[in-house]
Structures are given as C-alpha cells and as structure tokens.
Amino acid sequence: MKKLLDQLGRGWTVVDDHHLEKEYKYDDFRQALDFTNRVGELAEAQGHHPDVYLAWGKVKLTLWTTRSTG
C-alpha cells in the first residue's frame, strides 16, 4: 500500500492497511458540492467509485483498491 500512497501525493492516509482517505476543505457548501460532482463524474468514467462524505466546506473521500502494491 505504501508504494501506491507514494504515487498519490500529499494528504492521503492509509486506514486499517486496506483503504485510502483524504479530506478536502472548501470555503462553503457550494464549492464542496461542485467538487463532489466532479469526483462523481470521474468515478463513473473510471468505473471505480469512492465513498464520498459531503458536509459544509469539506469533502472526505474513502477509496478501496484491488491493485497489487507489492
């Protein structure tokens, strides 16, 4: 998992050694919602869908992967 984490850049954390999380901060709900919608479009295109938590001024993504990181 560390090899994959190194490729992702800053802000991502490994949770329970099997999934990734990152929280994004925004100035208001509208910006967070717009980001959520962009993530949704990208997820549909990739066929890989994260869990998305949307709140006022923040979005948290939780992502599982089956990619081998060995």
C-alpha positions as CSV (number, residue, x, y, z in Angstrom):
1,M,0.0,0.0,0.0
2,K,2.9,2.4,0.7
3,K,4.0,2.3,-2.9
4,L,0.6,3.3,-4.1
5,L,0.4,6.0,-1.4
6,D,3.7,7.5,-2.6
7,Q,2.2,7.9,-6.1
8,L,-0.8,9.8,-4.8
9,G,0.8,12.8,-3.3
10,R,0.1,14.7,-0.1
11,G,-2.9,14.4,2.1
12,W,-3.9,10.8,1.6
13,T,-3.8,8.4,4.5
14,V,-3.9,4.6,4.7
15,V,-6.7,3.3,7.1
16,D,-6.5,-0.2,8.5
17,D,-3.9,-1.1,5.9
18,H,-6.7,-1.6,3.2
19,H,-8.2,1.7,2.1
20,L,-7.2,5.3,1.5
21,E,-8.8,8.5,2.7
22,K,-8.3,12.2,2.0
23,E,-10.3,15.2,3.2
24,Y,-10.6,18.4,1.1
25,K,-11.6,21.8,2.6
26,Y,-13.6,24.5,0.9
27,D,-14.9,27.9,1.8
28,D,-18.6,26.9,1.5
29,F,-21.0,24.2,0.8
30,R,-21.4,25.1,-2.9
31,Q,-17.6,24.6,-3.6
32,A,-17.7,21.3,-1.7
33,L,-20.7,20.2,-3.7
34,D,-19.2,21.2,-7.1
35,F,-16.0,19.1,-6.2
36,T,-18.2,16.2,-5.2
37,N,-20.0,16.3,-8.5
38,R,-16.7,16.4,-10.4
39,V,-15.4,13.4,-8.4
40,G,-18.7,11.6,-9.3
41,E,-18.2,12.2,-13.0
42,L,-14.6,11.0,-12.9
43,A,-15.6,7.9,-10.8
44,E,-18.3,7.0,-13.4
45,A,-15.8,7.3,-16.2
46,Q,-13.2,5.1,-14.4
47,G,-15.7,2.6,-13.1
48,H,-14.2,2.9,-9.6
49,H,-16.4,4.6,-7.0
50,P,-15.2,6.1,-3.7
51,D,-17.3,6.6,-0.7
52,V,-18.0,10.4,-0.5
53,Y,-18.8,12.3,2.6
54,L,-20.1,15.8,1.9
55,A,-20.5,18.5,4.6
56,W,-20.4,22.3,4.7
57,G,-16.9,23.2,3.5
58,K,-15.5,19.7,3.3
59,V,-15.5,16.5,1.3
60,K,-13.9,13.3,2.5
61,L,-13.1,10.5,0.0
62,T,-12.6,6.9,1.0
63,L,-11.2,4.6,-1.6
64,W,-10.6,0.9,-1.8
65,T,-8.4,-0.6,-4.4
66,T,-7.6,-4.1,-5.6
67,R,-4.5,-3.1,-7.3
68,S,-1.4,-5.0,-6.3
69,T,1.1,-2.8,-4.5
70,G,3.8,-5.3,-3.9
